[in-house]
């Protein structure tokens, strides 16, 4: 029935990165499968450190990105799922407890779970923050019985521990204003790195234990999953731009030239390359000849430093629970030798992120976050359609009757 309610629908993701804006469009078929209609990217403008810096430039950048995607797919863009990250994201744990009965025990209902989660959100959020995501870590019944799912169990009080992902209200309002001035409506705001997990991680990987490493331009974000949910987050203040700056300083290049060279000639610790071989690097004055050895030596220290920070995070409290290893996404993950260095440092299997949708000429590591955003939008619509099913409605109604009976009798 929910497929009939949902039907075939197009979902759009917009990833607002510090270096690039990316957009994606997915069609969800009645069968539940996805079709990737297209992706488009443009240089970021009017947007730095995950916040708008120039409204007019920001609006133009959004229009260029979404307009380019619209031309590719030939369809109007709706259900826009917006992704942000980097310095804008705040995470913290929050706890709350609610009484169920003064005397005796009663069955815990969905209403009880909603109440205690709402209380934890209220206690954990600051006044000037907007909640993006909330992940239950565990529930506790009567202070002693820990449970992953308390529904149907008996108790007198219910406690929850939530992992909250939030963003400051003012930048969020400015982002939404710019999107509206661009001629579009944002349906939801998400954390981009979490959205990438929807495209790159399977339910089994999340259940067995794995880490998603999103190497962005300004920061690297490590997300650790276990038992099907997000358990830990760590931000590293190093990313692709740090590597580019180190290369530019070492070789005396501009940032733009160093960035282009990094993409085309990154040969970190690649022993089969001829160190004395010269590479022509295009700059504003023509072509600059550089030896591969010089390129290697300029890239290697910065990448080793980034790998060292990732190693410290991975070898933390969850290290022995990462049975499915590491998955790398983001433009920085494409650096040659980066995955091998990380695998050696962590002693865990490391793979590049993928997209579970047929595609051509698309780099999964770069576009998995924006594709994941569109998938999150589909998931929300799917959940709403599922909630409309008769069986789900009747189950909630039955729980509510039990709750009223226990409260008054």
MIVOVEX-601991 format. One record per atom (N, C-alpha, C, CB): residue in one letter; x, y, z. Coordinates in steps of 0.05 Angstrom, whole numbers, plus 5000, padded with zeros to 4 digits. Atoms other than C-alpha are relative to their C-alpha. Glycine has a CB too. Layout:
AXYZ/...
***
This chain:
X501749765000/X500050005000/X501750255000/X498150005024/X498349764998/X505750485017/X501250074973/X502149975021/X498949945027/X508550414946/X497950154984/X500949754986/X502149865014/X501850634920/X499850295009/X497349865004/X500149734989/X501851234966/X502350164990/X500049995031/X497549855007/X509051424949/X500350024970/X502449865011/X499750005028/X509151224876/X502850054991/X498150204987/X497449925010/X514951424832/X500450305004/X500349924970/X499649724992/X517952064858/X502950074998/X499050055029/X497349915003/X524152484847/X500950145026/X500350194976/X498949884976/X528552674907/X502650124993/X500349795023/X497749855007/X534053184904/X501750065025/X499250274987/X498249934979/X540253284947/X501750234992/X501849765007/X498349775005/X544353924954/X502150005022/X498450275000/X497850014982/X551153864987/X501550274999/X502049764994/X498749744999/X553854545009/X502749975013/X498250205016/X497350034990/X561254435016/X501650264998/X501549794985/X498549755000/X566554965028/X501450054974/X502149995022/X498649975026/X569954824961/X498249964976/X502349804999/X501850065022/X564454544917/X497149975010/X500949744985/X502850064996/X556854544914/X499349764981/X498150254994/X500850235016/X553953874890/X497049955003/X501649755008/X502950064999/X546853674872/X499649734986/X498350224985/X500750265012/X543752994856/X497049974999/X501349775017/X502950065003/X536952734833/X499749704997/X498850164976/X500650285001/X534252044846/X497049964995/X500749865027/X502850085003/X527851714824/X499649745015/X499149974970/X500650254986/X524851194871/X497749874985/X499250055030/X502150145015/X520950684831/X498149865019/X501349794981/X502050144984/X514750324855/X501149745013/X497649944984/X498850244990/X519049704865/X501850055024/X501649864978/X498249934978/X523250084916/X502950044992/X500049785021/X497349955010/X529450114872/X500450294993/X500549824975/X499349725007/X533050764857/X501150014971/X502050115020/X498849935026/X534851074790/X501450275004/X497950004977/X498549754998/X540351604791/X499650164974/X503049955005/X500649845024/X537852144743/X502350174992/X497550175005/X497849835007/X543952584747/X501250135024/X499250214980/X498649844980/X549052984787/X501250244987/X502249835015/X498749765010/X552053674779/X501450135022/X497950194987/X498449864980/X557354074815/X501050264989/X502349835010/X498949745007/X559854794815/X501950095022/X497750214995/X498449894979/X565255174853/X498350145021/X502250194989/X501549864979/X562655424920/X500550304998/X500949895028/X499749715000/X561356164924/X498350125022/X499150124972/X501449874978/X559256624981/X499549825023/X497450104990/X500450204979/X560056045029/X502749905010/X498349764990/X497450084989/X566055915075/X499649915029/X502050234999/X500250114972/X566955505139/X497149925007/X501150205020/X502850104997/X559955215129/X497950215006/X500049805022/X501949794995/X556555895134/X500150204976/X500750155026/X500149795021/X554256425083/X501750245007/X497150084994/X498449764996/X559157005074/X499150234982/X502949934995/X501149805018/X555857365016/X497549894988/X502150074977/X502650125008/X548457265004/X499649994970/X497850175013/X500450005029/X548357464931/X501649794986/X500750284988/X498350205012/X554257024912/X499049725008/X502950035009/X501050264990/X551356454954/X497549924984/X499450015030/X502450055016/X544656504918/X500749924972/X498150245001/X499250065028/X548056504850/X501349724999/X502050214990/X498750265000/X552155894869/X497949785002/X501949985023/X502250204998/X545855504890/X498549984974/X498150085023/X501550005026/X542255714826/X501649864978/X499350294992/X498450135020/X548055494783/X500149705003/X502950125000/X499850284994/X548554824817/X497449864994/X500849955029/X502650135004/X541154654818/X499050044971/X498050115020/X500849955028/X539954984750/X501449814981/X500650284993/X498650185017/X545354554719/X498949725002/X503049995008/X501250264996/X542253924749/X497349984986/X499749935030/X502750005013/X535354124725/X500249984970/X498550265008/X499750025029/X537854204654/X500849714992/X502250194990/X499250275007/X541053514656/X497749805001/X502249915020/X502250204997/X534853144680/X497450084987/X499549945030/X502449905014/X529653584646/X497549985017/X499649844975/X502350024982/X525153584707/X500250215022/X499749725011/X500049824978/X523154054762/X501049875025/X497150115005/X498850114976/X526853954828/X498350065024/X502850115004/X501549974975/X522753834891/X501349835021/X497049914995/X498950164977/X523953504959/X503050045002/X499349704996/X497249934998/X530553864966/X501149945028/X500550304993/X498750074975/X534853545020/X502750135001/X500349685003/X497649834999/X540354025041/X502049885020/X499350295007/X497950114983/X546953785071/X502150215008/X501349764988/X497949834990/X551854175114/X501849845018/X498750255016/X498150154984/X557953975154/X502150195011/X501249784985/X497749854991/X564654195180/X499650145026/X500850204979/X500249854975/X564854745232/X497250055010/X501550264997/X502749944992/X557354815232/X498849795018/X498250024975/X501150234986/X556154135264/X501049995029/X500649744986/X499450054971/X555854035340/X498749745008/X498950245018/X501250254991/X554853365373/X500549985030/X501349764986/X499850044971/X553653175446/X498049785008/X499550265015/X501850204988/X550452645489/X498150145019/X501649785014/X502049894982/X544052795527/X498449775012/X498150194985/X501550204985/X540252395579/X497450125011/X501749875022/X502549914987/X533152435605/X498649755011/X498250144979/X501550224987/X528652015650/X497250105005/X501449915026/X502849934994/X521052025657/X498749785017/X498450044973/X501450204984/X516551675708/X497749884983/X498850135026/X502250135013/X511651165682/X497649965019/X500949734989/X502150034980/X507651015746/X501250065027/X498849724999/X499149954973/X508151225819/X500449745015/X498050185015/X499950264986/X506850515843/X499749784979/X497949985022/X500350225019/X507649855808/X501450064974/X497149944995/X498749985026/X509849765736/X497849984978/X502149784996/X501850035023/X506549815668/X501649974974/X498250254998/X498750055025/X508049655596/X500950264987/X498149844981/X498949765013/X512450165559/X498950014972/X503149995000/X501449965025/X508850445498/X501750194982/X497250115004/X498749805018/X511150845436/X499850285010/X498949984972/X500349734989/X508351465470/X502050065022/X497250035012/X498049974979/X513051355529/X502850064988/X500249755019/X497449965013/X519051295483/X500250284987/X500449784978/X500049745012/X517051925446/X500450225021/X497450054985/X499849804978/X516352305512/X502850025010/X498149935023/X497349994989/X523152115539/X502050104980/X500849725011/X498149905021/X526652255473/X499650304997/X499549864973/X500549715002/X523252945469/X501350145024/X497050055000/X498749884976/X525653085540/X503050024997/X499249845025/X497150005003/X532752885523/X500950214979/X501049724990/X499349795020/X532653345461/X499950275013/X498049984977/X500349734988/X530153935502/X502350055020/X497350015015/X497949964980/X535353825556/X502850034987/X500149775020/X497350005013/X541153725506/X500550234981/X500349754986/X499649785019/X539854295458/X500250275013/X497650004980/X499949724991/X541855015468/X497850164987/X502850124994/X502349845011/X536755565455/X500650084972/X499650255018/X499349895027/X540555815393/X500849774981/X502250215003/X499350235017/X541155115361/X497649884987/X501649805016/X502150155014/X537154715311/X500949714999/X499650114970/X499550295000/X536753955317/X499949894971/X498149855018/X500050135026/X538853575254/X499449705002/X502850034987/X500550284997/X539052855279/X500249935030/X502149844984/X499850114972/X538152455344/X500249704998/X497550095017/X499550285002/X540851755353/X499949885028/X502749944987/X500150134973/X538551335414/X502449815003/X497349855003/X497850184994/X544550995445/X499149775017/X502250165015/X501050214983/X540950595498/X497750105017/X502249885018/X502249944981/X534850575543/X500549855026/X497249924988/X499750134975/X534750405616/X497350015015/X502250145017/X502650034986/X528750155655/X500549975030/X498449764988/X499850014971/X528250295730/X502950025009/X498749755011/X497249954992/X535650485731/X501849764999/X500150115026/X498350244999/X538149765723/X499949854974/X499149835023/X500350175023/X535449425661/X500550164974/X497149874999/X499449865025/X538849675597/X498849854977/X503150024996/X501450135022/X535149545532/X500550174975/X497049975005/X499849865026/X536049725458/X497350084990/X501549824979/X502749945008/X528549715448/X498249945024/X499149844975/X501650054975/X524149815511/X497149944995/X500350245017/X502950045005/X517349725477/X499149735009/X499450044970/X501250254990/X513049205511/X501149915026/X500449794980/X498950084974/X517449155573/X498650155022/X503050065001/X501249874977/X514949325643/X502050175015/X498849785019/X498349834984/X517649885686/X498550225013/X502250114983/X501149774986/X516450475732/X501150264989/X500549985030/X498849775013/X521150965698/X501749924977/X501750165021/X498650055025/X524551015630/X502150224996/X498049984976/X497849825005/X531251325615/X501249954972/X502249985022/X498750035026/X534651465548/X502550164998/X498050084977/X497649845007/X541451685524/X500050054970/X502649855009/X500149925028/X541452065458/X502650134991/X497650194995/X497849865013/X547052275412/X498750214981/X501949814984/X501349785014/X544852955385/X501950134980/X498950215019/X498549865021/X547253285320/X498550264996/X500349844974/X501449745001/X545654035320/X501750204984/X499550115028/X498749785014/X547454675283/X499050275011/X499549984969/X500949734990/X547255415304/X497750114983/X502450194999/X502449915014/X540655735287/X500550224979/X498050115021/X499649775019/X543256375253/X501049914973/X501950205012/X499250095026/X547256035198/X497949834986/X502649845002/X502150175012/X541555535187/X497950184987/X498749825022/X502049815011/X536556115178/X501050134974/X499350215021/X498949875023/X541256455129/X500249814976/X502850125006/X499950205021/X542255815089/X497249964988/X501149735011/X502750045009/X534755705085/X498950244984/X498149945024/X500849755013/X533656435065/X501250004971/X500950255015/X498750005026/X538756365008/X498749804981/X503049955003/X501250215017/X535555724982/X497350104991/X499649745016/X502649895008/X528756064982/X500350224979/X498550115025/X499649795020/X531456664945/X501049894973/X502150205011/X499150145025/X534456174894/X497749894985/X501949785007/X502450115014/X527355954877/X499449725007/X500450024971/X500550284991/X527355294915/X499149995029/X502649834995/X500850044972/X524655024980/X501549765012/X496949955002/X498650224987/X528754605028/X498149845017/X502450125018/X501850174985/X524854015055/X501349935027/X499449744985/X498750074975/X530053815108/X503050084998/X499849695004/X497149944998/X537053995132/X501349765014/X500550265016/X498650244989/X541953415145/X502950065004/X499649764981/X497150004998/X549053295166/X501049834976/X500949885027/X499150135025/X552653125100/X501549745005/X501750194985/X498450254995/X557452605129/X498149775008/X502150055022/X501950214994/X551652225159/X498449914976/X498050095022/X501450075025/X548052255092/X501749814984/X499350254984/X498250175015/X554251935061/X499849715009/X502850105002/X500250274989/X553251335106/X497749854987/X499850005030/X502350135013/X546551195072/X500749894973/X497750204998/X499250105027/X549951115005/X502349805001/X500850244983/X497550155000/X556550795026/X500049765019/X502250185006/X500050214980/X554850335085/X497549834998/X500350115028/X502250185000/X550449725085/X499049965029/X500749724988/X501050064973/X545949545145/X501849805015/X497249904999/X498250204987/X550548955159/X502550135010/X500649774981/X497649874991/X556649395162/X499550175025/X501150184977/X500749844976/X553249865211/X499549835024/X497650184994/X500650184978/X551049285253/X502649875011/X498049794992/X497550134992/X557848935254/X502050195013/X501249864976/X498249804990/X561549575269/X501950094978/X501649895023/X498249895020/X565150035220/X500350305004/X498949944971/X499549714998/X567950735212/X499850124972/X502750065013/X500249855025/X566151225157/X501850255003/X497150094993/X498249784999/X571751725144/X499550184976/X503049915000/X500749805020/X569452345105/X502250214999/X497250125005/X497749815003/X575552735080/X499050244984/X502549864988/X501049765014/X572753425063/X502350194994/X497950135017/X498049805006/X576354045041/X501350135024/X498950224982/X499049874976/X576954365109/X500349825024/X498250225007/X499950184977/X575653805159/X499749714991/X497950075020/X500450295004/X575753045163/X498249915023/X502749844999/X501950094980/X569852735200/X499949705001/X497250124994/X500050294996/X570052035229/X497449925015/X502549905016/X502550094989/X563451685243/X500249705006/X497650064982/X499850284993/X563351025281/X497249895005/X501849975025/X502650144998/X557350555275/X500449735013/X498749974972/X500150264988/X555649955317/X497249935008/X501949995025/X502750094994/X549349545327/X497950164985/X499550015030/X501949885018/X546049915270/X499650305004/X497449885004/X500449724996/X546650625297/X502750155003/X498350055025/X497649834997/X551651205301/X500750025030/X499650284988/X499150014972/X555751135365/X501950225008/X501249735006/X497949814992/X561451635362/X500750174975/X502549855010/X499349815021/X563552245322/X502650145009/X497850214994/X497549854995/X570452575317/X500750174976/X502349815008/X499249825022/X572353175276/X503050065002/X498450275001/X497249945003/X579453285252/X500350254984/X501649764988/X499949745013/X581253995233/X502150004977/X500750225020/X498250015024/X585353765172/X498449874978/X502549835006/X501450125023/X582753615102/X501650054975/X497250134997/X498749975026/X584353685029/X501450264996/X498149964978/X498749745003/X585854425033/X502650025015/X498150225010/X497550004984/X591154305086/X502249874983/X499749855026/X498050145017/X594753815039/X500850194977/X498949744989/X499449825023/X594254314981/X501750235009/X497450114988/X498449784990/X597054885023/X502849925005/X498750125026/X497350104994/X602954465045/X501549964974/X499949735016/X498850045027/X604354274972/X500850274988/X498249854982/X499549735011/X603755004950/X502450135013/X497550185002/X497749884986/X608655245003/X502649864994/X499549995031/X497650155004/X613554684991/X501250054972/X499549715004/X499149985028/X613854774915/X499950284989/X498349824983/X500149725009/X612655524911/X497850044979/X502650094989/X502249985020/X606055454873/X497650155013/X499149724991/X502549894990/X599455814879/X498249775009/X498550174978/X501850204990/X593855454914/X498549864978/X497950125020/X501550125023/X589955344849/X501749804984/X499050224982/X498250185015/X595955044813/X500649755016/X502650154992/X499350234982/X597754604873/X497649815002/X500750105028/X502450174999/X590554354876/X499749834975/X497450175004/X500150145025/X590554164803/X502149784998/X500250194976/X497850195000/X597253824810/X499449765019/X502650135008/X500650214980/X594953444872/X498049794988/X498850125025/X502050185012/X589053154833/X501249834978/X497750174989/X499050155024/X593052944772/X502649845005/X500550194978/X497450124998/X599852744799/X500549915029/X502150194991/X499550094972/X598752494871/X501049714999/X497450025016/X498750265002/X603551914875/X501449935027/X502149994977/X498950034974/X604651854950/X501049715005/X498050075022/X498850264994/X609351274968/X499649794979/X498949905026/X500450195022/X608350964900/X502749934988/X498150134977/X497250065005/X614950614893/X500649944971/X500749775016/X499450085028/X614150404820/X500350244982/X497949824990/X499749765017/X614451124796/X503050074999/X498450245012/X497349915003/X621051394769/X500350275013/X500850014970/X499749754984/X623251924819/X501250224983/X501649955024/X498749795015/X627452294768/X498350094976/X502649904990/X501749925023/X621852334716/X498850275005/X497849794996/X501149734998/X619453044703/X497150014991/X501750194984/X502849965006/X612153254702/X499650304994/X498249915024/X500549725007/X609753894668/X497550095014/X499750034970/X502249884985/X605254304714/X499250264988/X500750035030/X500949755013/X601054834680/X499550215021/X497549954984/X500649774983/X601055514714/X499450254983/X502350065019/X500849765015/X599456234695/X502150094980/X499450225019/X497849925018/X606256314660/X500649794979/X502450065017/X499450215019/X605955674620/X500249735014/X502650054985/X499750264988/X608654994641/X502650005017/X500149784978/X497750024981/X613254864701/X500849715002/X499250125027/X499150284997/X617454224700/X500749945029/X502449954982/X499450084972/X617653864767/X500649705000/X497750065019/X499450294998/X620853194785/X497949875018/X502849965011/X502050154984/X616152664813/X501049985029/X499649734987/X498950024973/X620752604873/X499250245016/X503049965000/X500749754986/X619453334891/X497050005006/X500750244983/X502950014996/X611953224883/X499449815023/X498549914975/X500450194979/X612252604927/X500750125027/X501749744995/X499049904974/X616252954981/X498350235010/X502950104996/X501849784991/X611353544982/X497449895010/X499550204977/X502550124992/X605253094989/X500249835025/X498849854977/X499850214980/X607652555035/X499850095029/X502649864997/X500249924972/X608652935101/X497250085009/X501950235006/X502749914993/X601753265099/X498149775002/X499050204980/X501950235000/X598152615083/X500749825024/X500249844974/X499250154976/X602152245137/X498850125025/X503049975002/X501149864977/X599852765187/X497049955003/X500650304999/X502950055000/X592552675167/X499549715008/X498850064972/X500350294993/X593251915171/X500549965030/X501849824983/X499350034972/X596351985240/X497650085018/X502450175007/X502449914985/X590252375265/X497749794998/X499150284990/X502150215004/X585451855235/X500749765017/X499849934970/X499250244984/X589451295268/X499450045030/X503149954997/X500649954971/X588751625337/X497049975006/X501050285008/X502950024995/X581151665329/X499149714998/X498550174979/X500950285004/X580350955302/X500949825022/X501149904973/X498950184979/X584750645356/X499050105028/X503050004999/X501249924975/X580150935410/X498449785012/X498350254995/X501650204985/X574950585453/X498549804982/X498050145017/X501650175017/X571250285393/X501749834981/X498050164983/X498250135019/X577449995358/X499449714995/X502850045009/X500450295002/X576049265373/X497249924991/X500749875026/X502850055009/X568749335351/X499750054970/X498150165016/X500249935028/X570349555280/X500549764982/X502050224993/X499750265014/X569348865249/X499850034970/X497949805009/X500349955029/X567549155180/X502050204990/X497150104994/X497849825009/X573549625177/X499250284995/X501149894975/X500449725006/X573750325148/X499050044971/X502650165004/X500949925027/X570250645089/X500750304996/X496949954996/X499049735004/X573251285059/X498350134978/X502950004992/X501549845019/X569151825023/X501250285000/X496950005005/X499149725002/X570352545002/X502250024979/X500950105027/X498049955020/X574952854951/X502849935009/X499950284990/X497350054990/X581052784996/X500749705001/X500350115027/X499550294999/X580152024998/X501249904974/X497449865006/X499050095026/X582351994925/X503150034998/X498750164978/X497149975001/X589652174941/X501349724997/X501050145025/X498750265006/X593951614913/X501649925024/X501750024976/X498550114977/X596651174969/X498750055027/X502750115000/X501349934974/X592051475022/X498749775013/X498050234995/X501350234988/X587850855032/X502049805010/X498249874979/X498050204992/X593950405035/X501450095026/X502149964978/X498749904976/X597350855087/X498249985024/X500850304996/X502050024978/X590950875129/X499749715009/X497350124992/X500350294994/X590250115125/X502449905016/X499749844975/X497650094986/X597450015147/X500150125028/X502550094985/X499849874974/X596850515205/X497949895019/X499550304996/X502150094982/X590250245232/X499949695003/X497350104990/X500150305001/X591349495216/X497149904996/X501249895026/X502850085006/X584149475191/X499650034970/X498050185015/X500549985029/X581349365121/X498750284994/X498149784990/X501049735008/X580050035085/X499149984971/X502250225004/X501150005028/X575650105023/X498950274993/X497949784996/X501249755009/X573150674981/X497049985000/X501050074971/X502950004999/X565850874989/X498849954972/X499050265011/X501450065025/X560950644936/X497250115001/X499949694995/X502849925002/X553850814913/X498449764991/X499750254980/X501550245007/X548650254912/X498050044978/X498749895025/X501849945022/X545550514848/X501649994974/X498650285003/X498550005025/X547650374776/X500650284990/X498449844978/X499249745009/X551550964748/X502349974980/X500750195023/X497850005019/X556551144694/X501650265004/X499049974971/X498349774999/X562451624695/X499650175025/X499750174975/X500549864975/X561251804768/X501949895021/X497049965009/X498250094979/X566351784824/X498449965026/X502350205004/X501750054977/X562651454883/X501050145026/X499949715006/X498949884975/X567451724937/X499350305001/X503049965001/X500549715001/X566152444915/X497050065002/X501150124974/X502949945002/X558652394903/X498249845019/X499149964972/X501750164982/X556351894956/X498650185021/X501749805014/X501549834981/X554752465006/X497450124988/X501850215010/X502449865011/X550052834958/X497949804991/X500950184977/X501950215007/X546952184933/X498649905025/X501449774985/X501250084974/X545951985006/X497950205010/X502249975020/X502049814992/X542252635018/X497349954986/X500950294993/X502550065014/X537152464964/X498749745010/X500549974970/X501050254989/X536551764993/X498750045027/X502249795003/X501349934974/X535052065062/X497350124995/X501850195015/X502649895006/X529452465031/X498049794992/X500250204978/X501750225008/X526651835000/X499249845025/X501349824980/X500650154976/X527151485067/X497950135017/X502649965016/X502149864985/X523152015102/X497349974988/X500850305003/X502650045013/X517651985050/X499049725002/X500350084970/X500750284997/X517851235054/X498849945028/X502449824995/X501050044972/X516951265130/X497250115003/X501950135019/X502649884998/X511051735123/X497949824987/X499950284987/X501950185014/X507751265073/X499649755016/X501149934972/X500350244984/X509150665118/X498250055024/X502749905009/X501749934977/X505951025177/X497150024993/X501050265012/X502849985008/X499651095136/X498749724997/X499850154974/X501250275002/X498750335133/X498149955022/X502249794999/X502150064981/X492750065169/X501249855024/X497849834988/X498950164978/X496849565210/X501650175019/X501849794989/X498549834983/X501450105236/X498250185016/X502050174984/X501949834986/X495650555254/X498649855022/X497950124980/X501450164980/X492049995290/X501949935023/X498949744987/X498050064979/X498449815329/X500350235019/X502749934988/X499749774983/X499250525354/X497450055016/X500550254983/X502549974986/X491850555371/X499849815023/X497649964981/X500150214979/X492349905411/X501850085023/X500849734989/X498249914979/X498450165449/X498850235016/X502750094988/X501249774987/X494750805465/X497849925019/X498950204980/X502150104983/X488850425493/X501149875025/X498249804985/X498750124977/X493450015537/X501150215019/X502349814991/X498849794984/X496850645561/X497950145017/X501450214982/X502249874986/X490250975580/X498949815022/X497750084981/X501050194980/X487950345616/X501849985024/X499649724987/X498150024979/X494350295656/X500150255017/X502849944989/X499949754985/X494151035675/X497650035018/X500150234981/X502549954985/X486951025700/X498949765015/X498050114982/X501050244986/X485950315724/X502349865014/X498449814981/
***
